Amino acid sequence: MNLNGKKILFLSPHFFGYEKAIVTRLKELGAEVDFFNERPSDSVLSRGIIRVKSSLYQAKINKYYKNILNKIKGKNYDFLLLIKGETIPFFFLDDFKTLHPKAVKIFYSYDAVSEYPKFLKLYPYFDQNFTFEPSDAKKYQLHFRPLFFLNEYKNSADQISKYDITFIGSAHTDRYLIGEKVKNDAEKLNLKTFFFYYAPGKTAFQLKKIFDKNLQTFDAKKLSFTKLSHSEIAEIYQQSFSVLDINKPFQDGLTMRTFETLASGKKLLTTNSDIKNYPFYDPQNILILDRNDLKISPEFFNTPFQEIHHETQEMMSLDSWISCLFIKNQDDYWKMN
């Protein structure tokens, strides 16, 4: 894969450092990358307003994007890559097309249309639209491309498992309720557990509790407001026999955790039954949990992880994700049943 000399304008929210990893890899592949946060601000107040009623924040959003247009004047971009698109104003996309008529415009979403209906208005502005959500790909004729893992998670030397089940993730929806049920059931089976719930800040968490009744039962003592780095998470995964994944109940697209776990050579417990439609699905490695009737199979912990074929693992990597977006789509490979 060669992106040598290609100029890319990349707009994305900050999401746990993945945007930095994408920028770094694009540059390693020879591209010149200008990155801008898709949001004007990551403050708790601004994120809350953007999510609940962005119109109250529109003047600041417009000013922010006009400033970006000024900064990129005179550039001759080959690509525009947008991830998420929660705040980007349509005038910016119109002006970018006028200034860079030959640039290929790429949109990637790791959320569902049901949660962000704005996506439907964004699609016509782009030459290539990708989604991690299989049902959206079918319904709206989009390219389907799941997420990826970073190289930090690639399987290293085997370690003796310190934990039988590990969970590391943000506090949202019914994650806490499911996580605590799994944790309690695991401990009844004498399985060792490590659970880490994260929130970006105390104020943000209190605001979330107003809109998400699931969080009202959350024991704040079990919550961390300091996130773990990818290297820290990868190290904990290496000390684990399996990792628990709890997807949002209204999403079928696979989380980043899915790919990181399997790349680490660890077994996966997941509430996402759609995983059985993917090329790497193996019931010996993946235990599907019914979020409405949670049952842990003790036998799952008595068999070793089955190594994933090298070519299959490569398709799950960041390099493959980049190649799919910038070089050639992978619709044939990721074709869903």
BELPEVEN-V841025 format. One record per residue. N is the residue number from 0. RES is the residue in three letters. PHI is phi in radians with two decimals (* if undefined). D_LAST is the distance of its C-alpha to the last C-alpha in whole Angstrom. Layout:
# BELPEVEN-V841025
n=N res=RES phi=PHI d_last=D_LAST
n=N res=RES phi=PHI d_last=D_LAST
This chain:
# BELPEVEN-V841025
n=0 res=MET phi=* d_last=29
n=1 res=ASN phi=-2.28 d_last=32
n=2 res=LEU phi=-2.00 d_last=33
n=3 res=ASN phi=-1.00 d_last=36
n=4 res=GLY phi=1.41 d_last=38
n=5 res=LYS phi=-1.28 d_last=35
n=6 res=LYS phi=-1.75 d_last=36
n=7 res=ILE phi=-2.17 d_last=34
n=8 res=LEU phi=-1.68 d_last=34
n=9 res=PHE phi=-2.10 d_last=32
n=10 res=LEU phi=-2.05 d_last=32
n=11 res=SER phi=-2.78 d_last=30
n=12 res=PRO phi=-1.22 d_last=31
n=13 res=HIS phi=-1.30 d_last=33
n=14 res=PHE phi=-2.36 d_last=30
n=15 res=PHE phi=0.98 d_last=31
n=16 res=GLY phi=1.43 d_last=32
n=17 res=TYR phi=-1.16 d_last=29
n=18 res=GLU phi=-1.11 d_last=30
n=19 res=LYS phi=-1.18 d_last=33
n=20 res=ALA phi=-1.11 d_last=31
n=21 res=ILE phi=-1.15 d_last=29
n=22 res=VAL phi=-1.03 d_last=33
n=23 res=THR phi=-1.03 d_last=34
n=24 res=ARG phi=-1.21 d_last=32
n=25 res=LEU phi=-1.06 d_last=32
n=26 res=LYS phi=-1.18 d_last=36
n=27 res=GLU phi=-1.09 d_last=35
n=28 res=LEU phi=-1.50 d_last=33
n=29 res=GLY phi=1.77 d_last=36
n=30 res=ALA phi=-1.43 d_last=35
n=31 res=GLU phi=-1.74 d_last=38
n=32 res=VAL phi=-2.11 d_last=36
n=33 res=ASP phi=-1.87 d_last=38
n=34 res=PHE phi=-1.89 d_last=36
n=35 res=PHE phi=-2.34 d_last=37
n=36 res=ASN phi=-1.07 d_last=36
n=37 res=GLU phi=-1.20 d_last=33
n=38 res=ARG phi=-1.74 d_last=36
n=39 res=PRO phi=-1.12 d_last=39
n=40 res=SER phi=-2.70 d_last=40
n=41 res=ASP phi=-1.83 d_last=38
n=42 res=SER phi=-1.15 d_last=41
n=43 res=VAL phi=-1.01 d_last=40
n=44 res=LEU phi=-1.11 d_last=42
n=45 res=SER phi=-1.16 d_last=40
n=46 res=ARG phi=-1.13 d_last=37
n=47 res=GLY phi=-1.16 d_last=37
n=48 res=ILE phi=-1.14 d_last=39
n=49 res=ILE phi=-1.03 d_last=36
n=50 res=ARG phi=-1.25 d_last=33
n=51 res=VAL phi=-1.50 d_last=35
n=52 res=LYS phi=-2.70 d_last=37
n=53 res=SER phi=-1.14 d_last=37
n=54 res=SER phi=-1.07 d_last=39
n=55 res=LEU phi=-1.19 d_last=42
n=56 res=TYR phi=-1.97 d_last=42
n=57 res=GLN phi=-1.08 d_last=41
n=58 res=ALA phi=-1.08 d_last=44
n=59 res=LYS phi=-1.21 d_last=44
n=60 res=ILE phi=-1.07 d_last=40
n=61 res=ASN phi=-1.07 d_last=42
n=62 res=LYS phi=-1.10 d_last=45
n=63 res=TYR phi=-1.06 d_last=42
n=64 res=TYR phi=-1.32 d_last=40
n=65 res=LYS phi=-1.15 d_last=43
n=66 res=ASN phi=-1.16 d_last=45
n=67 res=ILE phi=-1.10 d_last=42
n=68 res=LEU phi=-1.04 d_last=42
n=69 res=ASN phi=-1.15 d_last=46
n=70 res=LYS phi=-1.20 d_last=45
n=71 res=ILE phi=-1.73 d_last=42
n=72 res=LYS phi=-1.03 d_last=45
n=73 res=GLY phi=1.49 d_last=46
n=74 res=LYS phi=-1.37 d_last=43
n=75 res=ASN phi=-2.13 d_last=41
n=76 res=TYR phi=-1.38 d_last=37
n=77 res=ASP phi=-1.60 d_last=34
n=78 res=PHE phi=-2.47 d_last=31
n=79 res=LEU phi=-2.07 d_last=31
n=80 res=LEU phi=-2.01 d_last=28
n=81 res=LEU phi=-2.03 d_last=28
n=82 res=ILE phi=-1.98 d_last=26
n=83 res=LYS phi=1.44 d_last=26
n=84 res=GLY phi=1.29 d_last=28
n=85 res=GLU phi=-1.21 d_last=30
n=86 res=THR phi=-1.98 d_last=33
n=87 res=ILE phi=-0.98 d_last=33
n=88 res=PRO phi=-1.42 d_last=35
n=89 res=PHE phi=-1.16 d_last=34
n=90 res=PHE phi=-1.09 d_last=38
n=91 res=PHE phi=-1.12 d_last=37
n=92 res=LEU phi=-1.16 d_last=34
n=93 res=ASP phi=-1.10 d_last=36
n=94 res=ASP phi=-1.16 d_last=39
n=95 res=PHE phi=-1.11 d_last=37
n=96 res=LYS phi=-1.10 d_last=36
n=97 res=THR phi=-1.14 d_last=40
n=98 res=LEU phi=-1.32 d_last=41
n=99 res=HIS phi=-2.33 d_last=38
n=100 res=PRO phi=-1.11 d_last=37
n=101 res=LYS phi=-1.64 d_last=35
n=102 res=ALA phi=-1.20 d_last=33
n=103 res=VAL phi=-1.48 d_last=30
n=104 res=LYS phi=-1.78 d_last=28
n=105 res=ILE phi=-2.12 d_last=25
n=106 res=PHE phi=-2.10 d_last=24
n=107 res=TYR phi=-2.22 d_last=22
n=108 res=SER phi=-2.13 d_last=21
n=109 res=TYR phi=-1.93 d_last=20
n=110 res=ASP phi=-2.37 d_last=20
n=111 res=ALA phi=-1.65 d_last=19
n=112 res=VAL phi=-1.03 d_last=20
n=113 res=SER phi=-1.04 d_last=21
n=114 res=GLU phi=-1.58 d_last=23
n=115 res=TYR phi=-2.28 d_last=25
n=116 res=PRO phi=-1.05 d_last=25
n=117 res=LYS phi=-1.01 d_last=27
n=118 res=PHE phi=-0.93 d_last=24
n=119 res=LEU phi=-1.07 d_last=24
n=120 res=LYS phi=-1.44 d_last=27
n=121 res=LEU phi=-1.39 d_last=27
n=122 res=TYR phi=-0.88 d_last=24
n=123 res=PRO phi=-1.10 d_last=26
n=124 res=TYR phi=-1.38 d_last=29
n=125 res=PHE phi=-2.00 d_last=26
n=126 res=ASP phi=-1.38 d_last=25
n=127 res=GLN phi=-2.33 d_last=22
n=128 res=ASN phi=-2.02 d_last=20
n=129 res=PHE phi=-2.10 d_last=18
n=130 res=THR phi=-2.47 d_last=16
n=131 res=PHE phi=-1.59 d_last=15
n=132 res=GLU phi=-1.69 d_last=13
n=133 res=PRO phi=-1.03 d_last=10
n=134 res=SER phi=-1.18 d_last=11
n=135 res=ASP phi=-1.18 d_last=14
n=136 res=ALA phi=-1.03 d_last=12
n=137 res=LYS phi=-1.24 d_last=10
n=138 res=LYS phi=-1.20 d_last=14
n=139 res=TYR phi=-1.98 d_last=16
n=140 res=GLN phi=0.96 d_last=15
n=141 res=LEU phi=-1.84 d_last=15
n=142 res=HIS phi=-1.33 d_last=15
n=143 res=PHE phi=-1.73 d_last=12
n=144 res=ARG phi=-2.56 d_last=14
n=145 res=PRO phi=-1.13 d_last=15
n=146 res=LEU phi=-1.29 d_last=18
n=147 res=PHE phi=-2.70 d_last=20
n=148 res=PHE phi=-2.10 d_last=23
n=149 res=LEU phi=-1.58 d_last=27
n=150 res=ASN phi=-1.08 d_last=29
n=151 res=GLU phi=-0.99 d_last=31
n=152 res=TYR phi=-1.62 d_last=28
n=153 res=LYS phi=-1.05 d_last=28
n=154 res=ASN phi=-0.91 d_last=29
n=155 res=SER phi=-1.94 d_last=33
n=156 res=ALA phi=-1.04 d_last=35
n=157 res=ASP phi=-1.07 d_last=35
n=158 res=GLN phi=-2.16 d_last=36
n=159 res=ILE phi=-1.21 d_last=38
n=160 res=SER phi=-1.21 d_last=35
n=161 res=LYS phi=-1.49 d_last=37
n=162 res=TYR phi=-2.20 d_last=35
n=163 res=ASP phi=-1.47 d_last=32
n=164 res=ILE phi=-2.35 d_last=30
n=165 res=THR phi=-2.12 d_last=30
n=166 res=PHE phi=-2.29 d_last=29
n=167 res=ILE phi=-2.33 d_last=30
n=168 res=GLY phi=-3.03 d_last=29
n=169 res=SER phi=-1.25 d_last=30
n=170 res=ALA phi=-1.48 d_last=31
n=171 res=HIS phi=-2.78 d_last=29
n=172 res=THR phi=0.74 d_last=28
n=173 res=ASP phi=-1.74 d_last=28
n=174 res=ARG phi=-1.02 d_last=28
n=175 res=TYR phi=-1.14 d_last=31
n=176 res=LEU phi=-1.06 d_last=31
n=177 res=ILE phi=-1.22 d_last=28
n=178 res=GLY phi=-1.01 d_last=30
n=179 res=GLU phi=-1.18 d_last=33
n=180 res=LYS phi=-1.13 d_last=32
n=181 res=VAL phi=-1.10 d_last=30
n=182 res=LYS phi=-1.04 d_last=33
n=183 res=ASN phi=-1.13 d_last=35
n=184 res=ASP phi=-1.15 d_last=33
n=185 res=ALA phi=-1.11 d_last=33
n=186 res=GLU phi=-1.17 d_last=37
n=187 res=LYS phi=-1.15 d_last=37
n=188 res=LEU phi=-1.61 d_last=36
n=189 res=ASN phi=1.10 d_last=38
n=190 res=LEU phi=-1.65 d_last=35
n=191 res=LYS phi=-1.46 d_last=36
n=192 res=THR phi=-2.24 d_last=35
n=193 res=PHE phi=-2.38 d_last=35
n=194 res=PHE phi=-2.13 d_last=34
n=195 res=PHE phi=-2.34 d_last=34
n=196 res=TYR phi=-1.77 d_last=34
n=197 res=TYR phi=-2.09 d_last=34
n=198 res=ALA phi=-2.38 d_last=36
n=199 res=PRO phi=-1.17 d_last=37
n=200 res=GLY phi=3.12 d_last=40
n=201 res=LYS phi=-1.12 d_last=42
n=202 res=THR phi=-1.13 d_last=43
n=203 res=ALA phi=-1.06 d_last=39
n=204 res=PHE phi=-1.15 d_last=38
n=205 res=GLN phi=-1.11 d_last=41
n=206 res=LEU phi=-1.15 d_last=39
n=207 res=LYS phi=-1.07 d_last=36
n=208 res=LYS phi=-1.08 d_last=37
n=209 res=ILE phi=-1.15 d_last=39
n=210 res=PHE phi=-1.71 d_last=35
n=211 res=ASP phi=-2.11 d_last=33
n=212 res=LYS phi=-1.13 d_last=35
n=213 res=ASN phi=-1.06 d_last=33
n=214 res=LEU phi=-1.38 d_last=35
n=215 res=GLN phi=-1.22 d_last=38
n=216 res=THR phi=-1.66 d_last=38
n=217 res=PHE phi=-1.20 d_last=37
n=218 res=ASP phi=-1.40 d_last=40
n=219 res=ALA phi=-1.03 d_last=41
n=220 res=LYS phi=-1.17 d_last=43
n=221 res=LYS phi=-1.64 d_last=39
n=222 res=LEU phi=-1.83 d_last=38
n=223 res=SER phi=-1.93 d_last=39
n=224 res=PHE phi=-1.80 d_last=40
n=225 res=THR phi=-2.04 d_last=40
n=226 res=LYS phi=-1.45 d_last=36
n=227 res=LEU phi=-1.54 d_last=36
n=228 res=SER phi=-1.35 d_last=36
n=229 res=HIS phi=-1.08 d_last=33
n=230 res=SER phi=-1.16 d_last=35
n=231 res=GLU phi=-1.18 d_last=36
n=232 res=ILE phi=-1.12 d_last=33
n=233 res=ALA phi=-1.04 d_last=32
n=234 res=GLU phi=-1.15 d_last=35
n=235 res=ILE phi=-1.15 d_last=34
n=236 res=TYR phi=-1.03 d_last=31
n=237 res=GLN phi=-1.14 d_last=33
n=238 res=GLN phi=-1.62 d_last=35
n=239 res=SER phi=-2.00 d_last=32
n=240 res=PHE phi=-1.44 d_last=30
n=241 res=SER phi=-2.57 d_last=27
n=242 res=VAL phi=-2.22 d_last=26
n=243 res=LEU phi=-1.62 d_last=25
n=244 res=ASP phi=-2.08 d_last=22
n=245 res=ILE phi=-2.13 d_last=23
n=246 res=ASN phi=-1.34 d_last=20
n=247 res=LYS phi=-1.11 d_last=21
n=248 res=PRO phi=-1.08 d_last=20
n=249 res=PHE phi=-1.80 d_last=19
n=250 res=GLN phi=-2.17 d_last=17
n=251 res=ASP phi=-1.82 d_last=13
n=252 res=GLY phi=-1.05 d_last=14
n=253 res=LEU phi=-1.33 d_last=15
n=254 res=THR phi=-1.27 d_last=19
n=255 res=MET phi=-1.04 d_last=21
n=256 res=ARG phi=-1.00 d_last=23
n=257 res=THR phi=-0.98 d_last=19
n=258 res=PHE phi=-1.27 d_last=20
n=259 res=GLU phi=-1.14 d_last=24
n=260 res=THR phi=-1.13 d_last=24
n=261 res=LEU phi=-1.18 d_last=22
n=262 res=ALA phi=-1.14 d_last=24
n=263 res=SER phi=-1.35 d_last=27
n=264 res=GLY phi=1.33 d_last=26
n=265 res=LYS phi=-2.01 d_last=26
n=266 res=LYS phi=-1.27 d_last=24
n=267 res=LEU phi=-2.19 d_last=22
n=268 res=LEU phi=-1.87 d_last=22
n=269 res=THR phi=-2.46 d_last=20
n=270 res=THR phi=-1.52 d_last=19
n=271 res=ASN phi=-1.68 d_last=16
n=272 res=SER phi=-1.22 d_last=13
n=273 res=ASP phi=-1.17 d_last=10
n=274 res=ILE phi=-1.08 d_last=11
n=275 res=LYS phi=-1.18 d_last=10
n=276 res=ASN phi=-1.59 d_last=6
n=277 res=TYR phi=-1.68 d_last=9
n=278 res=PRO phi=-1.04 d_last=11
n=279 res=PHE phi=-1.64 d_last=14
n=280 res=TYR phi=-1.12 d_last=13
n=281 res=ASP phi=-2.53 d_last=16
n=282 res=PRO phi=-1.07 d_last=18
n=283 res=GLN phi=-1.34 d_last=21
n=284 res=ASN phi=-1.69 d_last=21
n=285 res=ILE phi=-2.21 d_last=19
n=286 res=LEU phi=-1.86 d_last=20
n=287 res=ILE phi=-1.52 d_last=18
n=288 res=LEU phi=-1.82 d_last=21
n=289 res=ASP phi=-1.50 d_last=21
n=290 res=ARG phi=-1.11 d_last=23
n=291 res=ASN phi=-1.66 d_last=24
n=292 res=ASP phi=-2.64 d_last=25
n=293 res=LEU phi=-1.22 d_last=26
n=294 res=LYS phi=-2.46 d_last=26
n=295 res=ILE phi=-1.65 d_last=27
n=296 res=SER phi=-1.57 d_last=27
n=297 res=PRO phi=-1.03 d_last=30
n=298 res=GLU phi=-1.10 d_last=29
n=299 res=PHE phi=-1.03 d_last=26
n=300 res=PHE phi=-1.62 d_last=29
n=301 res=ASN phi=-1.79 d_last=31
n=302 res=THR phi=-2.08 d_last=28
n=303 res=PRO phi=-1.35 d_last=28
n=304 res=PHE phi=-1.16 d_last=25
n=305 res=GLN phi=-1.57 d_last=24
n=306 res=GLU phi=-0.98 d_last=24
n=307 res=ILE phi=-1.46 d_last=21
n=308 res=HIS phi=-0.97 d_last=21
n=309 res=HIS phi=-0.96 d_last=23
n=310 res=GLU phi=-1.14 d_last=21
n=311 res=THR phi=-1.16 d_last=18
n=312 res=GLN phi=-1.12 d_last=20
n=313 res=GLU phi=-1.10 d_last=21
n=314 res=MET phi=-1.19 d_last=18
n=315 res=MET phi=-1.59 d_last=18
n=316 res=SER phi=-1.49 d_last=22
n=317 res=LEU phi=-1.09 d_last=24
n=318 res=ASP phi=-1.01 d_last=25
n=319 res=SER phi=-1.16 d_last=21
n=320 res=TRP phi=-1.06 d_last=21
n=321 res=ILE phi=-1.10 d_last=24
n=322 res=SER phi=-1.06 d_last=23
n=323 res=CYS phi=-1.10 d_last=20
n=324 res=LEU phi=-1.33 d_last=22
n=325 res=PHE phi=-1.78 d_last=25
n=326 res=ILE phi=-1.93 d_last=25
n=327 res=LYS phi=-2.68 d_last=21
n=328 res=ASN phi=-1.13 d_last=18
n=329 res=GLN phi=-2.04 d_last=15
n=330 res=ASP phi=-0.99 d_last=12
n=331 res=ASP phi=-1.13 d_last=11
n=332 res=TYR phi=-1.26 d_last=12
n=333 res=TRP phi=-1.60 d_last=10
n=334 res=LYS phi=-0.94 d_last=7
n=335 res=MET phi=-1.63 d_last=4
n=336 res=ASN phi=-1.20 d_last=0
